[in-house]
């Protein structure tokens, strides 16, 4: 099954790239949303 392996590798890389991009973009947003904003005195 060498053909299937060559087809799955790029697909897997794309999936990991998408997960990394999603984590980098949503991570900071979730952190900012979860952290309480100090009220201005």
LINUR-V328131 format. One line per field, one symbol per residue. burial: b if it has 16 or more other C-alpha atoms within 10 Angstrom, else e. A space follows every 10 residues. Layout:
BEGIN
burial = ???
END
This chain:
BEGIN
burial = eeeeeeeeee eeeeeeeeee eeeeeeeeee eeeeeeeeee e
END
